[in-house]
Amino acid sequence: MKNKISLILMVMVIMVVFGSTHAQTLDWLKIHGFGGWAYAKTNGNNFLIGNEDGNWRTSQFALNLTANPYSKLSINTQLFLQSGLQQDDIELDYVFGEWAFVDAFRLRIGKIKSPIGLYSEIYDVGTLRPFYMLPVGMYYGPGLFPKSYVGLGATGNIVLNEKFEFQYDLLFGEMDFQTFKLEMPIGFNPITGPVMGKVNFTPIGREVIGGKITVLPIIQGLKIGFSYLNMDIWTSRDGGPLQRDDTIQNRVYITSGHFEYLTDFISLRSELYAINEDVKTHGGYIEAAVMFLKNWQAGVSYDWYENTTESSVERTMVKSLMDHSSIGLTLNYWVNPNLVLKASYYRVDGNGFAQPDWIHENYFAGTLEEKTNVFIAGTQFSF
Amino acid sequence: MKKITLLTFCMIVILALISGQSLAQSYKVIVNKDSSVSSLTKDQISKLFLKKVTRFTDGTSALPVDLVSDNSIRQAFSEDIHGQSVASVRKYWQKQIFSGRGVPPAEKPTDREVIAYVEANPGAIGYVSASAVTGDVKEINIID
């Protein structure tokens, strides 16, 4: 797998080197990309890209192509490669065509970037955020905001007057959510009791309808918005056939609100979300960063997540698995707007997303740590 | 003491006016000579260059062209028209590119190349230094 990724990376670098020259001569084709590399260490639990031993295994690279064969038609695609602690991935983030009838109505078809929230569309682009990682309690942990959906979408920009405009997105289709592992009994030993194992669950949202509306009021740099998704949830267990989860009978709906204020020196972002009906989860984050001494940036964040789904709470003895909160601090050096060095620290509370290899074993042994310190240092770039 | 305060205030006002004037005078906005557009507000120009609006008021498709990022005229244009630094505008385009929402205007390294681009493309709109000789293109009025 690593050889394949290296080979593809090499081909991409060659494409970028030759392609960028080529793209300048072809006005209808643009090549861009982004990536990053990080070291991550924790003081015990595994937390996303970090583990107790510390590792340099997290690297990402994406190649983005935009073609405009006609003025009203654009074709967009992005190939994403990732090497990490848990697995290596190669995926097509999106590939879709867009026909611009007018500025206020553009029709999209294909595997389309999910417009929900502030960061779904720019999920892995590290030069567009202050922290190396996205807010965990919203984007990575619960995995509720996928990068893309397959289906049909509409988007538009409506300028009401000089100082007031809004953007909208509508979507219909199917969404793949992030695969997650659950530690659960997979057998029974008459001497030792239940045998614990890890099971992969991949939820899929079917007949998804939703959208986002963002208002850009009079203050430059300010955005306020609201997103909504409504869907049937089907789940595949360890790559098996898709089935409806007995505990999720009704259509699930996710609502979220977002706020963003960006200037040359300050960035402020906050989002809140809630899932209702049979799955009950809520969370959010607040993130602030300030530039100083021209190239330096300091940032602070707080994010949280709470799962109050009755069936999930009943299923586990380890209550800290239902919660997560973290305070993050970051210090960044921006070489230029396309290249940044970041050093971030998180103090994580709860085992929602910070867990040892075997949770129940540690829980019964009394060694389950609910608090985790995480250090991440890395570089991120875009072109 | 009051005199000093008043004097300082006057000097600040004068400096602000001078710097504002020099900013506005350091570039001019040009369109193709066949374009019917003769004047645009700063906000209209900003929306055309950020591709939030893709047509002129007469309905023709707009084809904006920028100077390269490190050009001082680009910096003056960005501050005056967008009210943002070039770095902030580049961030805006990063976001548009990677969310599959659009790509930035073509960039040219010199005034001469911007003028040639505007001459060659009927819907083109660009900006060049105020001192540039703009033979076969039309300079437009910028309304505050």
Chai-1 contact restraints between the chains, C-beta under 6 A:
chainA,res_idxA,chainB,res_idxB,connection_type,confidence,min_distance_angstrom,max_distance_angstrom,comment,restraint_id
A,K30,B,V103,contact,1.0,0.0,6.0,A-B,restraint_1
A,H32,B,I97,contact,1.0,0.0,6.0,A-B,restraint_2
A,T66,B,V103,contact,1.0,0.0,6.0,A-B,restraint_3
A,S71,B,S61,contact,1.0,0.0,6.0,A-B,restraint_4
A,N76,B,G100,contact,1.0,0.0,6.0,A-B,restraint_5
A,D103,B,V53,contact,1.0,0.0,6.0,A-B,restraint_6
A,D103,B,T54,contact,1.0,0.0,6.0,A-B,restraint_7
A,K113,B,S99,contact,1.0,0.0,6.0,A-B,restraint_8
A,K113,B,G100,contact,1.0,0.0,6.0,A-B,restraint_9
A,E121,B,S99,contact,1.0,0.0,6.0,A-B,restraint_10
A,I122,B,K95,contact,1.0,0.0,6.0,A-B,restraint_11
A,I122,B,F98,contact,1.0,0.0,6.0,A-B,restraint_12
A,I122,B,S99,contact,1.0,0.0,6.0,A-B,restraint_13
A,V125,B,F98,contact,1.0,0.0,6.0,A-B,restraint_14
A,L128,B,Q94,contact,1.0,0.0,6.0,A-B,restraint_15
A,L128,B,K95,contact,1.0,0.0,6.0,A-B,restraint_16
A,N157,B,K52,contact,1.0,0.0,6.0,A-B,restraint_17
A,E162,B,D43,contact,1.0,0.0,6.0,A-B,restraint_18
A,Q220,B,G83,contact,1.0,0.0,6.0,A-B,restraint_19
A,D264,B,S85,contact,1.0,0.0,6.0,A-B,restraint_20
A,D264,B,S88,contact,1.0,0.0,6.0,A-B,restraint_21
A,P337,B,A87,contact,1.0,0.0,6.0,A-B,restraint_22
A,P337,B,R90,contact,1.0,0.0,6.0,A-B,restraint_23
A,P337,B,K91,contact,1.0,0.0,6.0,A-B,restraint_24
A,S382,B,Q94,contact,1.0,0.0,6.0,A-B,restraint_25
